[in-house]
Each structure stands twice: as structure tokens, then as C-alpha cells.
């Protein structure tokens, strides 16, 4: 099985990049499943709307994952319980959390499970992602060994720690949230694909998708600043493609995907 994963979609420019390039990537890379992180995909860069969710699906996403901005656009409460293709972090605390923390889809004769987790270092103190992952993976492996984890976290050490903790139990752990693609793609113990961060998809000219003035001002004066999404050209699309053995669930290859002004489309 080949999985294409696209990192955090930011604002209108990010959705435009998905609509422009995802169909081409699917045509040329031929993934059997495509996962897109959409937690920053509204025009203001926080949360997701139903219309944007549908645009991501119509562009070729099979599953949309989320993160710490899951609840920032309240419209999500109107539709998250009605779809199996949108997953939010499984370790949100409390009972009766809207939506689902993982989902599964049939891929030919195999079943792919997709889990979304959120880290706790430098982020709100959710339930323990390690304990939640252990419980979910133990249950899911009764049905399929092919498990993809979107680990939405700030700290690189936390992302790698959970990947090593789950090594051999899941097919891939790919980090999101920090919006900068890393170059450390590898197969841990010849079993589990790992990438610290898939990067972002959206405006390339700002700072992590935001207009630079507000971000720089915050660093200069340490006063609260409203961050605004950058809307100008050029754009960037970041992610990775992972090959997995259907029988064992072990990853055999991981490769970065990057499209921007310095890396024109060449797949």
C-alpha cells in the first residue's frame, strides 16, 4: 500500500494548492490512500469548515486529520459527528468528545487505520497520548496491522518518542503542527516509517503561513498580536509518501514531497 500524506493546510492559499496539485500527485505517485491535515484550512488559519472539508475530499483526500485548532471554528460541531473521514486528536479529555480520534478505510483487500494524536509539550495538557495510543493500537491490530499516526505536536522529542514507543506496532508516525518540513524520514527498526514533521501547505512567503509583520512584532515587543494568514503568492505544498507491506504492516520506504518556487513540480 502506498500512502500520500500532506501536511497542515493553511488558509485559502493552502486549499488552492491542494486543489491544484493533489490530483496531479495522485496521478503520478499513484497512492492507494491520501491523508491531509486540515486543522488550519479556514481563511483565518484556525480550524476547518464543512465547505473546505468537502473541497479537500473532492480534491482527492480520503481522510482529513486535525490538531490543536480542531474546535476553533465552531461550525465543526455541526458536521464532525456525521463523517467517518474527519478525525480529531484521540486524546482530547472528557467523555462524549464530538467526532472520532481514528478511522479506517478499505484499500483494495487491505484495511488502513488512521489515528490522530496531539502532544502535550508546549501545548494544552490533554490526556496522555502514549497511553491512548497503546489502547487504540492494541484494539486496532485485531483487525489490521496497517496503522498510520498523525502526531500533532510541538516538541520534536515528543514526536520521535512516540514513534519509537510504537515502533513495530504501527506502520508510520508522521509529525505535524510545526509547519516546517524535516529531512529525517526513516524506517525505524525496518518496521515503522517516521518523519518529524511533514511541513505545511499554503503561503510560502509568510512565517509559518502567517503575515510576517505580526509575528515579528510579537518577538520585538512581547505584546499580544493578532496573527493574520498570508494570502500572497507563492505557495508551498509539503508532505511525504510511504510504502507499506500489506501483510506485515511494516513500512518499506518513506520519501518527502515538496512543491514550491525552489522545487517545481517534478513527479
C-alpha positions in Angstrom: 0.0 0.0 0.0 1.2 3.5 -0.8 0.0 6.4 1.4 0.4 10.0 0.4 0.3 12.4 3.4 0.0 16.2 3.1 1.0 18.5 6.0 -1.0 21.3 7.6 -3.2 23.1 5.0 -3.1 26.8 5.9 -5.8 29.3 4.7 -7.1 29.9 1.2 -3.7 29.5 -0.4 -3.3 26.1 1.2 -6.7 24.9 -0.1 -5.8 26.3 -3.5 -2.5 24.3 -3.5 -4.4 21.1 -2.7 -6.9 21.7 -5.5 -4.1 22.4 -7.9 -1.5 19.8 -7.1 -3.2 16.9 -5.2 -4.9 15.5 -8.3 -1.6 15.6 -10.1 0.3 14.0 -7.3 -2.3 11.2 -7.1 -2.0 10.7 -10.9 1.8 10.5 -10.8 2.6 8.9 -7.4 -0.4 6.5 -7.5 -1.1 6.3 -3.8 -3.9 3.9 -2.6 -4.8 6.3 0.3 -4.4 10.0 0.7 -4.4 11.8 4.1 -4.5 15.6 4.5 -4.1 17.6 7.8 -6.7 20.3 7.6 -6.7 21.9 11.0 -5.5 25.4 9.7 -7.6 25.4 6.5 -10.1 28.2 7.1 -9.3 31.6 5.7 -8.2 32.8 9.2 -5.9 29.8 9.6 -7.7 28.1 12.5 -10.0 25.1 12.3 -12.0 23.8 9.4 -15.4 24.4 7.8 -17.7 21.9 6.2 -17.3 23.5 2.8 -13.5 23.4 3.0 -13.7 19.8 4.3 -15.7 18.9 1.2 -13.2 20.7 -1.1 -10.3 18.6 0.4 -12.3 15.4 -0.2 -13.2 16.4 -3.7 -9.6 17.1 -4.5 -8.6 13.6 -3.5 -8.2 13.3 0.3 -9.5 10.1 1.7 -9.1 11.2 5.4 -8.6 14.6 6.9 -6.8 14.9 10.2 -6.8 17.8 12.7 -4.9 19.1 15.7 -4.9 21.8 18.4 -7.1 24.1 16.3 -9.8 21.5 15.9 -12.5 23.4 17.8 -11.5 26.9 16.7 -14.2 27.2 14.0 -17.4 26.3 15.8 -19.0 25.1 12.6 -17.2 21.8 13.1 -19.7 20.8 15.8 -22.4 20.8 13.1 -20.8 18.1 11.0 -18.0 16.3 12.7 -20.2 13.5 14.1 -21.7 12.8 10.7 -18.5 11.9 8.9 -16.0 9.0 9.2 -13.4 10.8 7.1 -12.6 13.6 9.6 -10.5 12.7 12.7 -9.5 14.9 15.6 -6.9 14.1 18.3 -7.9 10.9 20.0 -6.6 12.1 23.4 -8.9 15.0 23.9 -10.1 14.7 27.5 -13.5 14.1 28.8 -16.5 11.9 27.9 -18.6 12.2 24.8 -16.0 14.2 22.8 -17.5 15.1 19.4 -16.2 13.2 16.4 -13.7 10.4 16.4 -10.0 10.0 17.1 -9.4 7.4 14.5 -11.0 5.9 11.4 -10.4 3.1 9.0 -10.9 2.6 5.2 -10.8 -0.3 2.9 -7.9 -0.2 0.4 -8.4 -3.0 -2.1 -8.2 -6.1 0.1 -6.5 -4.4 3.0 -7.7 -2.1 5.8 -5.9 1.1 6.7 -6.4 2.7 10.1 -5.6 6.4 10.7 -5.1 7.7 14.2 -4.8 11.4 15.2 -2.9 12.3 18.4 -1.8 15.6 20.0 1.3 16.1 22.1 1.4 17.8 25.5 4.8 19.5 25.5 4.2 23.3 25.0 0.6 22.5 24.1 -2.6 22.2 26.3 -2.5 19.3 28.7 -4.6 16.7 27.0 -4.8 13.1 28.1 -1.6 11.0 27.8 -1.1 10.4 24.0 1.2 7.4 24.8 -1.5 5.6 26.9 -4.2 6.5 24.4 -2.1 5.2 21.5 -1.4 1.9 23.4 -5.0 1.3 23.9 -6.1 2.2 20.4 -3.3 0.2 18.7 -3.9 -2.9 20.7 -7.6 -2.8 19.6 -7.0 -1.9 16.0 -4.3 -4.5 15.4 -7.0 -7.2 16.0 -8.3 -6.1 12.6 -5.4 -4.7 10.7 -1.6 -4.2 11.1 -1.6 -1.2 8.8 -1.8 1.9 11.0 -0.9 5.5 10.2 -0.5 8.0 13.0 -0.6 11.8 12.6 1.3 13.0 15.7 0.4 16.7 16.1 2.9 18.1 18.5 5.3 21.0 19.1 8.3 19.1 20.5 10.5 17.1 18.1 11.5 14.9 21.0 7.8 14.0 21.8 7.2 13.1 18.2 10.2 10.8 18.0 9.5 9.3 21.4 6.0 8.2 20.4 7.3 6.9 17.1 9.9 4.8 18.9 7.4 3.8 21.5 5.1 2.5 18.8 7.8 1.1 16.5 6.8 -2.3 15.2 3.2 -1.7 16.2 2.2 0.9 13.7 3.2 1.4 10.0 4.0 5.1 10.2 4.2 8.1 12.6 4.4 11.4 10.8 4.5 14.7 12.8 2.5 17.8 12.1 2.0 21.2 13.7 5.4 23.0 13.4 4.8 23.7 9.6 8.5 23.2 8.7 9.3 20.0 6.7 12.1 18.0 8.2 14.6 15.8 6.3 14.8 12.9 8.7 12.5 10.5 7.0 13.5 6.9 8.0 12.2 3.4 8.8 12.7 2.7 12.5 13.9 -0.9 13.0 12.9 -1.7 9.4 9.2 -1.5 10.6 7.8 1.9 11.2 8.2 5.0 8.9 8.9 8.2 10.8 9.2 11.9 9.8 9.4 14.5 12.5 7.3 17.0 10.5 5.6 16.8 7.2 5.6 20.6 6.8 2.8 22.9 5.7 0.7 23.6 2.6 -0.1 27.2 2.0 1.5 30.6 1.6 5.3 30.3 1.4 6.2 34.0 1.7 5.0 34.5 5.3 6.1 33.0 8.6 4.6 29.5 9.0 1.7 30.7 6.9 1.1 34.0 8.8 1.8 37.5 7.7 5.3 38.4 8.9 4.6 41.8 10.4 2.5 40.5 13.3 4.9 37.6 14.1 8.0 39.9 14.1 6.1 42.5 16.2 5.4 39.8 18.8 9.1 38.9 19.0 10.1 42.6 19.2 7.8 43.8 22.0 6.3 40.6 23.6 2.8 42.1 23.4 -0.3 40.2 22.2 -0.6 40.3 18.5 -3.3 39.0 16.2 -1.8 36.8 13.6 -3.2 37.1 10.1 -2.9 34.5 7.3 -0.6 35.4 4.5 -2.6 35.5 1.2 0.1 36.3 -1.4 2.0 34.2 -3.8 4.0 31.9 -3.9 2.6 28.7 -2.4 4.1 25.6 -0.9 2.9 22.0 -0.6 4.7 19.7 1.8 4.2 16.0 2.7 5.5 12.6 2.2 4.8 9.3 0.5 5.1 6.0 2.3 5.1 2.4 1.0 3.8 -0.3 3.3 3.7 -4.1 3.2 0.0 -5.1 3.3 0.7 -8.4 5.1 3.1 -7.3 7.8 2.0 -3.6 8.1 5.7 -2.7 8.1 6.8 0.4 6.1 9.4 -0.2 3.4 10.0 3.3 2.1 9.4 7.0 3.0 10.1 10.0 0.8 9.4 13.7 1.2 7.1 15.5 -1.1 7.8 19.2 -1.6 6.5 21.7 -4.2 7.5 25.4 -4.0 9.3 28.0 -6.0 12.7 26.3 -5.5 11.2 22.8 -6.0 8.9 23.0 -9.0 6.5 20.0 -9.7 8.6 17.1 -10.9 6.9 13.8 -10.0 
